[in-house]
Amino acid sequence: SKVCFVLVAKRFGLRGDCNFEMLQSSFRHAGWSFPFRHPPASGALEKTLAGVGSLFRVLGSAIDGFGATLQGPGALREQVQPNLAWAPTKLDERCPPSRGQVVNLPSMAAMPSLKHVVLPLKGDNVFIAPNANVMGDVKIGANSSIWYGAVLRGDVNSIEVGSNTNIQDNAIIHVAKHSISGDAKPTIIGNNVTIGHGATVHAATIEDNVLIGMGATVLDGCVVEAGAIVAAGSMVTPGKRVPAGQVWAGNPARYLRDVEPEEHGFVESSASNYAELADLHKFENSKTFEELSAERAIEVDRYVASDSTNSVHQMWIFDKQTLLATRPKK
């Protein structure tokens, strides 16, 4: 592109010592700030450049298509652009929204500096499901698992998850920047904790060996002490403290009874079982499409090979390699 601009500069008699950025600014037309929807070009020079640019784009598209054909299947890669339709922008009267105006990307100056960008941290052997969302200031301990559809959003404060903890499908873990007491509240989840399906923990502290039942809600400032259980569907209102070894239930949640000894064992085994199950899901999710296709073919061959009624006369012929691959599972 620099060569093209230099040639154009010489054609129009511009100074030979002007740099590439000066050349770019010289030939940017009025709609340069809108990369997706441009106002119409005005003036002879802008219209000429627009026509030449259109010609180059058509030619480049044709060359790209021919190259993709030569490369074969899998050569094309589509880049999905972010949805900027609702980003703040100054309206250009020459290109109103009725004509499909789309805002430009924000400038580098408007983006947060690197010191304000916080990325999640995870320990060893952590499983995060492909469609789970973990964002912001989130720390996850070793052997913990974040299951399908779960959301951990540490955007305005921090989230800390201990070791051997499982946050099950569609659970929501969030934090608070403001509260009634006026102080910011993070979310802290201890070790060997089970957060059930669809549960919500918002700016609360969950200590070790706790079970939060399915669909339960634990709100701002709550503390669930070690070994306690919050029953499914319960609502622990802001600021409440669930003492250690108690079961709370209801909306609003209240003391129901003490935790039975067998329930203590269930909470511990639940955390261990989910850690083992997470290893299997982590392995399966790491497989490529080709590996899954091959496994499917082997499963079909294993089923056919196990049927004693199939014979050579029915066109089922297995060589030694196929029989080895389709041997029954132990």
C-alpha positions in Angstrom: 0.0 0.0 0.0 2.9 2.3 0.6 4.2 1.8 -2.9 0.7 2.7 -4.3 0.6 5.9 -2.3 4.1 6.9 -3.4 3.2 6.4 -7.0 0.1 8.5 -6.6 2.1 11.2 -4.8 4.5 11.4 -7.7 1.6 11.5 -10.2 0.1 14.5 -8.4 3.4 16.2 -7.8 3.5 16.0 -4.0 6.8 16.4 -2.1 9.1 13.4 -2.3 10.0 13.6 1.4 6.4 13.3 2.7 5.9 10.2 4.9 3.3 7.5 4.5 1.0 8.9 7.2 1.0 12.3 5.5 0.1 10.6 2.2 -2.7 8.7 3.9 -4.2 11.9 5.4 -4.0 13.6 2.0 -6.2 11.1 0.3 -8.7 10.2 3.0 -12.2 11.3 2.0 -14.9 12.6 4.2 -16.2 9.1 5.2 -12.9 7.7 6.4 -14.0 7.6 10.0 -16.8 5.2 9.2 -15.3 1.9 8.1 -18.6 0.1 7.4 -20.9 2.8 6.0 -19.4 5.8 4.2 -21.0 9.0 3.2 -20.9 9.5 -0.6 -17.7 10.7 -2.0 -17.6 14.4 -3.0 -15.3 16.1 -5.4 -13.5 14.8 -8.5 -10.5 13.5 -6.7 -12.5 11.6 -4.1 -14.8 10.1 -6.7 -11.8 9.0 -8.8 -10.1 7.4 -5.8 -13.4 5.7 -4.9 -13.7 4.2 -8.4 -10.1 3.0 -8.4 -10.5 1.6 -4.9 -13.6 -0.3 -6.0 -11.7 -1.8 -8.9 -8.9 -3.0 -6.7 -11.3 -4.5 -4.2 -13.1 -6.5 -7.0 -9.8 -7.6 -8.4 -8.5 -8.6 -4.9 -11.7 -10.5 -4.1 -11.3 -12.5 -7.4 -7.7 -13.3 -6.6 -8.6 -14.3 -3.1 -11.4 -16.6 -4.3 -9.0 -18.2 -6.8 -6.4 -18.8 -4.2 -8.9 -20.3 -1.8 -9.9 -22.7 -4.6 -6.3 -23.8 -5.1 -5.8 -24.3 -1.4 -8.9 -26.5 -1.1 -11.5 -27.0 1.6 -10.8 -25.3 4.9 -8.9 -22.4 3.4 -11.5 -19.8 4.1 -11.7 -18.1 7.5 -14.3 -15.6 8.4 -13.6 -12.9 11.0 -16.5 -11.9 13.1 -16.6 -8.2 13.9 -17.9 -6.9 17.2 -21.4 -5.4 17.3 -20.8 -1.7 17.5 -24.4 -0.6 16.8 -25.0 0.7 20.3 -21.6 2.2 21.0 -21.5 6.0 21.6 -20.6 8.1 18.6 -21.0 11.5 17.1 -23.7 11.5 14.5 -22.6 12.4 11.0 -25.5 14.2 9.3 -24.4 13.0 5.9 -24.9 9.4 7.0 -27.9 9.2 9.3 -29.0 6.0 11.0 -31.7 5.5 8.4 -28.9 4.9 5.9 -27.3 2.3 8.1 -24.6 4.3 9.9 -22.4 2.0 12.0 -20.0 3.5 14.5 -16.3 3.3 14.3 -14.0 1.4 16.6 -13.0 3.4 19.7 -9.7 5.2 19.6 -6.7 3.8 21.6 -6.9 6.8 23.9 -10.5 5.8 24.8 -9.5 2.2 25.7 -8.6 1.3 29.2 -4.9 1.3 29.9 -3.2 -2.1 30.4 -2.9 -1.6 34.2 -6.7 -1.6 34.4 -7.1 -4.8 32.3 -7.3 -7.9 34.6 -7.4 -11.4 33.2 -8.7 -14.5 35.0 -6.2 -16.8 36.7 -6.6 -20.6 37.1 -4.7 -23.3 38.9 -3.7 -26.7 37.8 -6.1 -29.1 36.3 -9.0 -26.7 36.1 -11.9 -27.5 33.8 -13.9 -24.6 32.3 -16.7 -25.7 30.0 -16.6 -24.3 26.4 -19.7 -22.2 26.8 -19.0 -21.0 30.4 -18.0 -17.3 30.8 -15.2 -16.4 33.1 -14.2 -12.8 32.9 -12.4 -10.1 34.8 -10.6 -10.5 38.1 -11.3 -14.2 38.8 -8.9 -16.6 40.5 -9.8 -20.3 40.4 -8.0 -22.9 42.5 -6.6 -26.3 41.4 -8.9 -29.2 40.5 -12.0 -26.9 40.4 -14.5 -27.0 37.6 -16.8 -24.4 35.9 -19.6 -26.2 34.1 -21.7 -25.4 31.1 -23.5 -22.1 30.9 -22.0 -20.8 34.2 -21.0 -17.2 34.4 -18.3 -15.8 36.7 -18.2 -12.0 36.2 -15.4 -10.2 38.1 -15.9 -6.9 36.3 -16.4 -4.4 39.2 -14.7 -6.5 41.9 -12.9 -9.7 42.4 -14.0 -13.4 42.6 -11.9 -16.0 44.3 -12.7 -19.7 44.0 -10.9 -22.3 46.1 -9.6 -25.8 45.2 -11.7 -28.8 44.4 -14.8 -26.6 44.0 -17.4 -27.1 41.4 -19.7 -24.4 40.0 -22.4 -26.3 38.1 -24.4 -25.5 35.0 -26.0 -22.1 34.6 -24.8 -20.9 38.0 -24.1 -17.1 38.3 -21.3 -15.7 40.4 -21.1 -11.9 40.5 -19.7 -9.1 42.8 -20.7 -5.7 44.0 -19.1 -2.3 43.5 -21.6 -0.5 45.7 -23.7 -1.7 48.6 -26.0 -0.4 51.3 -23.1 -0.2 53.7 -21.1 1.7 51.2 -18.2 -0.7 50.8 -17.3 -2.8 47.8 -17.9 -6.5 48.2 -16.1 -9.3 46.4 -17.2 -12.9 46.2 -15.1 -15.5 48.0 -15.8 -19.2 47.6 -13.7 -21.7 49.6 -12.5 -25.3 49.0 -14.6 -28.4 48.4 -17.7 -26.2 47.7 -20.6 -27.3 45.5 -22.6 -24.6 43.8 -25.7 -26.3 42.4 -27.3 -25.9 39.0 -28.8 -22.4 38.4 -27.7 -21.0 41.8 -26.7 -17.4 42.2 -24.0 -16.1 44.6 -23.7 -12.3 44.6 -21.0 -10.5 46.6 -21.0 -13.2 49.3 -18.5 -15.4 51.2 -18.9 -19.1 51.0 -16.5 -21.0 53.3 -15.1 -24.6 52.9 -17.2 -27.7 52.5 -20.5 -25.9 51.8 -23.3 -27.0 49.5 -25.4 -24.3 47.8 -28.5 -26.1 46.4 -29.9 -25.9 42.9 -31.6 -22.6 42.2 -30.6 -21.1 45.6 -29.7 -17.4 45.9 -27.1 -16.0 48.3 -27.1 -12.2 48.2 -24.7 -9.3 49.1 -22.8 -9.5 52.3 -23.9 -13.0 53.3 -21.5 -15.4 54.9 -22.2 -19.2 54.7 -19.9 -20.8 57.3 -18.0 -24.1 56.8 -20.0 -27.2 56.5 -23.4 -25.5 56.1 -26.0 -26.3 53.5 -28.4 -23.9 51.7 -31.3 -25.8 50.5 -32.4 -25.8 46.8 -34.5 -22.8 45.9 -33.7 -20.8 49.0 -33.1 -17.1 49.2 -30.5 -15.9 51.7 -31.2 -12.2 52.1 -28.4 -9.6 52.3 -26.2 -9.6 55.3 -27.3 -12.9 56.8 -24.8 -15.4 58.3 -25.5 -19.1 58.0 -23.7 -20.7 61.0 -21.4 -23.7 60.5 -23.1 -27.1 60.3 -26.7 -25.8 59.8 -29.2 -26.3 57.0 -31.1 -23.2 56.0 -34.1 -23.3 53.7 -37.0 -21.1 52.5 -37.6 -17.6 51.1 -36.3 -15.8 53.1 -34.0 -18.6 54.3 -34.1 -19.6 58.0 -32.6 -22.2 60.2 -34.2 -25.6 59.5 -32.0 -28.1 61.3 -28.4 -29.3 61.9 -26.5 -31.1 59.2 -26.6 -34.9 59.6 -23.3 -36.8 59.6 -24.2 -38.6 56.3 -24.8 -35.2 54.7 -21.3 -34.1 55.7 -20.0 -37.1 53.8 -22.2 -36.3 50.8 -20.9 -32.8 50.5 -17.3 -34.1 50.6 -18.0 -36.8 48.1 -19.9 -34.4 45.8 -16.8 -32.2 45.4 -14.6 -35.2 44.8 -17.0 -36.8 42.3 -17.3 -33.6 40.3 -13.5 -33.2 40.2 -13.2 -36.7 38.7 -16.1 -36.0 36.2 -14.4 -32.8 35.2 -11.3 -34.7 34.0 -13.5 -36.8 31.7 -15.2 -33.7 30.3 -11.9 -31.9 29.9 -10.6 -34.8 27.9 -13.7 -35.1 25.7 -13.8 -31.4 25.0 -10.2 -31.4 23.9 -10.9 -33.7 21.0 -10.8 -32.4 17.4 -13.6 -32.9 14.9 -11.6 -35.5 13.1 -11.1 -37.5 16.3 -14.8 -37.4 17.0 -15.6 -38.6 13.5 -13.1 -41.5 13.8 -14.6 -42.5 17.1 -18.1 -42.5 15.7 -17.0 -44.8 12.8 -15.3 -47.1 15.3 -18.4 -47.3 17.4 -20.4 -48.3 14.3 -17.9 -51.0 13.4 -17.8 -52.3 17.0 -21.6 -52.7 16.9 -21.5 -54.6 13.7 -18.6 -56.8 14.7 -20.4 -57.7 17.9 -23.4 -59.1 16.0 -22.8 -62.8 15.4 -25.4 -62.9 12.7 -23.3 -60.8 10.3 -21.1 -62.8 7.9 -19.1 -62.4 4.8 -22.2 -63.2 2.7 -23.8 -60.0 4.1 -20.8 -57.9 2.8 -19.3 -57.4 6.3 -15.6 -58.2 6.0 -13.2 -57.2 8.8 -9.5 -57.2 8.5 -7.2 -57.7 11.5 -6.7 -53.9 12.0 -10.4 -53.2 12.1 -11.1 -56.1 14.5 -8.4 -54.7 16.8 -9.8 -51.2 16.7 -13.4 -52.4 17.3 -12.6 -54.9 20.1 -15.1 -54.8 22.9 -14.4 -52.3 25.7 -13.1 -53.7 28.9 
